[in-house]
Amino acid sequence: MSRACTPSAWKENGDYAQAELFARAALHHNPRDVWANHALAHVFEMEGRIDEGIRFLAESVPQWSSSFFAVHTWWHQALYHLERAECDAALALYDGPIRGVRSLEWVNLVDAASLLWRLSLRGVDVHDRSVTLAADMAEAIDAPTYIFNDWHAVMAFGLAGRVDLDEHLLSENRRLAVGTNRAVAGRAGMALLEGFSSFAAGRFNRPSTCDRRAVRRHAVGGSNAQRDVVDLNADRRRGPGGEHGLARQLVAERAPGAGNCRGTRPALAGNAS
């Protein structure tokens, strides 16, 4: 297990060269190591090596497509396509391997909500899909236990126009969150829930949705790639003139020397509603 998880630790701490080195070593030892495969997919995303990432995941499908991590890996493939403004390809992955088979597993629900939100930011009409997903997430939700999951439920509820579910979920987290989850809610989680709920309603002025420095979002869990959706909201608010500078800044922070790989991303458009 340590051989497989080491590259994940490196990539989440920003050392992508070490992450790639350990991931490739683990895959050489076991080509079906889904954790190492996943870490390498992150490296390609974070360094802006999009074509390489698409090719790598396409060629390695037989090694991971039947694993518990399959949906999440397809999600990474969809992110690559979004980086190339190939929204139809990303949507086809949503309708196929990501949500073609209904799942109430949170690891899969989170990926579905995240992808729909990102597609909506690019102007894709995802309302009907969001309604279906929101119904499934409402069925899966219990008492607040992990605010990262609830954050993604807010995305689905907001896209579907389910203000009632949004408000109920926010209220439950304010009243019932306990222990570590309550601490995380105070540090960052509630700011993200409230901010994304407001963003979905067309109110873009909450700092947590628009300013990547305004909330300690790492506290809620997940990966840098998953939390990047905050930056995408900032792009949407800035409009066509703002996202290229942010993209260059992200690449420079993650992988010095990687250049302007992500700067070709088109302006995000459309409303998250």
N, C-alpha and C positions, 0 to 999 in steps of 0.2 A: 504493500500500500504506500509506503514512504517513497518508493521510486516513482509512483504515479502522481502523488500529490505534491512533490517538491516543485515541479514546474509551475503549478498553480500559485504556490507561495511567491515564487520569483516574479511572476507576471503581475500579481496584484500589488507588489511593491515596486513595480516600474522597471525591473531589470529584465528586459525582453530578450536580451542576448542569452542570459543564463537560462531563462525559461525555455527558450527554443532548444538550447543545448540539452537540457535535461529531458525535455519532452521527446526529442528525436531519439535520445538514448533509450528512453522507456519504450518507445514504439519499436525500436530495433529489437528489444528484448521480447516484446509482446505487441504485435501489430493490432491486437484487439483491445488494447488498453484505452478505454474511453476517456479516462481522466487526462491522460497525456494528449490524446487527440483533441480534446476540448481545450486544453491549455494552449496548444499550438494554434488553434482557431482564434483564440484571444490575441495571441501575438500578432497574427496577420491583421486583425482588426485594429489593434492599437497602433501598429506601425504604418497603417494605411496601405498594406500590401494586399489590396483587394482582389486583383486577378489571381494572385498566388493562393489566396484563401479559398476562392471559389473552386479553383482547380484541385486543391488539396482535399477539400471535403467531397467533391464529386468523385475523385479517385478512391477515397477511403470509405465510401458508403457501405460496402459489404462488411466492413469491420465494426460499424457502430449502429447500423440501421435497425437492428433487432434488440438494442440495449435499452435500459431504462432512461438513458440520456438521449435517445433518438430525437424526440421533439425539440429538446433544447439545442441540439446540434443543427437541426434544420432551421431553427430560429437564427443561429449564427449565419447560416447560408443566406437567409432572407436579409439580414443586415448588410451583407456584402452587396446584394443586389440593390438595396436602397442607396448605398454609397454610390452606385453607378446610375442612380435615378431610374432603375428598372423596376418600377412599381408593379407592373403586371406580373413579373416573375416572383416578386415577394408575395403578392396576393395569391398567386397560384400555389405557393408553398403553404400559405395559411389554409387555403381550402383543401389542400391535399394532406401531406404528412403531419402538419401541425394541428389541424382541427378536423380533418376528414373523418376521424374516428373520435366520437365524443369521449372526453375524459374529465373527471372531477378531481384529478390529482393536481395539487397546487403547483408543482413544478411545471406542469403543462399549461395550466390556466394563466399563470404569471406570464409565460412567454407569449401566449395568445393576446393578452391584454396589451402588453408592451408593443407588440408588432402592430396591432390595430391603431394604437395611439400614434405611433410613428408614421403610419400610412396616412392617418387623418391629417397630421401636420403637413404632409406633402400634398394635401388637397384631394385625397382619395375618399370617396363616399363609402364609409364602413358602417353606416348606421344599422342596417339589417343584421350584419354579422355581430355587431356590438349588442344588439338586443338579445340574441341567442346566447352569447357569451355571458352577459350580465345575469341572465336567468340561471345559468349553470353556477356562476360564482356565488350568487345569492343562496343557492342550495348548499354550497360547500362551506359557507361561512358559519362559524360558531362563535363562541366568546373570543374576544381579542387575545391572541397568543403570540402572533408574529406580525409586526406592523408592516414589514416588507410586503407580505401577501396582501394586507389590507390596502396598502398604497396602490397596488395594481388593480384591486377590486374597484377602487375609486376611479381609476382610469376607465374601466369597462362601464361602470355605472354612469359616469359623466358622458361618455360617448353615446350611450343608449338613451340619454335624457332621463335617467331614473334618479331624479332629485331626491325622491323619498328614500331610496336605498343609500344614496350618498349621505344624507343627513343622519339616517339611522346608524350607519357605520361610524361616522365621526362621533356621534353621541356615545355609542358603545365604547369607543376607545377613550374618550374623555372620562367616562365613569368607571369602566371595568378593567382597564389595563392594570396589571400588577407586576411586581418584581422587575426583572430586567426589561421586559417589554414596556413597562411604564416609564422606566428611566430613559429608554431609547425614544419613546414618544415625546418626552420632554426635551430631549437634546435635539431631535430632528424630525421624528416621525409625524407628529401632529402638524408641523409646519408644511410637510410634504402633502399630507392628506388634505389639509385645508387649501393649500395652494393649488393643487391639481384640480380639486373640486371647483375652485373659483375660475381656473383657466378654462375648464370645460364649459363653464357658463358664460365665457367670453369676457371675464374680468381678469385682465392681464397684469394688474398692478401689484400683485403680491410678490414680495422679494423672493420667496422660495421657488417660484416658478420661472423667474426671469434673471436672477443674479446668482451665478454659480458660487459666489463667495458668501451668500447670505444664510446658508444652512449647512450644518455638518452632516451631509447626507451619507457619508461613509458609515455613520453609526447605525443605519437601518439594516445593514447587511447587503447581500448581493455582491456583484462585481462592478468594477469600473465601467465595463461595457453596458451593464444594466442601468447603472445610475446616470449614464450619459444622456438619458432622456430629459434630464433637467436642462442640460445645455441645448438640446434641440428645442425646448420651449423658449429658451432665450433667443435662439435663431429666429423662431417664428415671430417673436415680438419685435425684433430688430427689423425684420423684413429683408428684402433682397440685398440691401447694402451692408448688412452686418455680419452675416454668417461666415464669410470667407476669412475675416480676421480672427474670429473665434476658432475656426477650424485649424488655421495655422498655429494658433496658440496651443490648442490641444495637442497637436502632433509634436510641437517643440517641447512641451512639458513631458510627454510620454516617452518620446524616442528622439533625443537630440541627434541631429544629423539626418533624420528621416525625410526632411524637406517638406514640400507643400503637397503631400500625397492626398490629403483630404480636402484641399482647398477647391477642388473641382465640384464639390457637392453643390447641387442647385439650391436656390432659395426655397425654403419651406413655405408652403402656401396652404390655405384652407383653414377652416375652423375646427377645433377639437370639440365638435358637438354633433 
